[in-house]
Amino acid sequence: MAEFLLVQYPADRPVWVDDQKCGFTNVTIQVGEGHHTVDLGPNADYTPPSQFVEVRGCPEEAPKTISFSPKRSNESL
């Protein structure tokens, strides 16, 4: 069953779901139902480094929404 995920970030970035690039931030993307690990790719200048989410019962008009934030300059990469 198709499920939908919205990953929020202040800038456009690729979104990786289960180690595969599958879309971009701030755009609803389609994923399979279940548990997924989500991150913004290898340049880990954001926090948290990844998120483990369950996507179930999330139609396109009401996607599962998660957020990442840029690391502050005093946080280590």
WOCORSUL-V979894 format. One record per residue. N is the residue number from 0. RES is the residue in one small letter. SS is DSSP state (h for helix, s for strand, l for the rest). PHI is phi in degrees with one decimal (none if undefined). OMEGA is omega in radians with two decimals (999 if undefined). Layout:
# WOCORSUL-V979894
((N & RES & SS & PHI & OMEGA) (N & RES & SS & PHI & OMEGA))
This chain:
# WOCORSUL-V979894
((0 & m & l & none & -3.13) (1 & a & s & -75.1 & 3.08) (2 & e & s & -127.1 & -3.05) (3 & f & s & -130.6 & -3.04) (4 & l & s & -134.5 & 3.05) (5 & l & s & -122.3 & 3.14) (6 & v & s & -105.9 & -3.09) (7 & q & s & -96.5 & 3.10) (8 & y & l & -159.1 & -3.08) (9 & p & l & -61.1 & -3.14) (10 & a & l & -126.9 & 3.07) (11 & d & l & -75.4 & 3.12) (12 & r & l & -143.8 & 3.02) (13 & p & s & -65.5 & 3.06) (14 & v & s & -110.8 & 3.10) (15 & w & s & -109.3 & 3.09) (16 & v & s & -120.8 & -3.12) (17 & d & l & 52.3 & 3.09) (18 & d & l & 66.9 & 3.07) (19 & q & s & -129.1 & 3.09) (20 & k & s & -68.8 & -3.04) (21 & c & s & -136.6 & 3.13) (22 & g & s & 166.2 & -3.10) (23 & f & s & -133.9 & 3.09) (24 & t & l & -61.9 & 3.04) (25 & n & l & 65.6 & 3.05) (26 & v & l & -131.9 & 3.14) (27 & t & l & -65.2 & 3.13) (28 & i & s & -121.4 & 3.14) (29 & q & s & -93.5 & 3.10) (30 & v & s & -135.0 & 3.06) (31 & g & s & -76.8 & 3.10) (32 & e & l & -66.5 & 3.07) (33 & g & s & 131.8 & -3.11) (34 & h & s & -92.8 & -3.11) (35 & h & s & -141.2 & 2.98) (36 & t & s & -100.3 & -3.05) (37 & v & s & -120.9 & 3.02) (38 & d & s & -149.5 & -3.09) (39 & l & l & -111.1 & 3.03) (40 & g & l & 98.1 & -2.96) (41 & p & l & -69.0 & 3.12) (42 & n & l & -84.6 & -2.99) (43 & a & l & -77.2 & 3.10) (44 & d & l & -97.4 & -3.11) (45 & y & s & -138.9 & 3.13) (46 & t & s & -137.9 & -0.15) (47 & p & l & -67.6 & -3.10) (48 & p & l & -63.7 & 3.07) (49 & s & l & -161.9 & 3.08) (50 & q & s & -135.3 & 3.08) (51 & f & s & -100.7 & -3.04) (52 & v & s & -128.4 & 2.98) (53 & e & s & -103.9 & 3.13) (54 & v & s & -114.2 & -3.10) (55 & r & l & -152.2 & -3.14) (56 & g & l & 68.8 & -3.08) (57 & c & l & -119.3 & 3.14) (58 & p & l & -71.4 & -3.09) (59 & e & h & -58.2 & -3.12) (60 & e & h & -78.4 & 3.10) (61 & a & h & -144.5 & -3.07) (62 & p & l & -68.5 & 2.94) (63 & k & s & -63.9 & -3.08) (64 & t & s & -117.4 & 3.04) (65 & i & s & -130.5 & -3.10) (66 & s & s & -132.3 & 2.96) (67 & f & l & -121.0 & 3.12) (68 & s & s & -126.9 & 3.03) (69 & p & s & -64.9 & 3.02) (70 & k & l & -70.7 & 3.03) (71 & r & l & -74.0 & -3.07) (72 & s & l & -60.3 & -3.14) (73 & n & l & -89.5 & 3.07) (74 & e & l & -89.9 & 3.14) (75 & s & l & -78.6 & 3.13) (76 & l & l & -79.5 & 999))
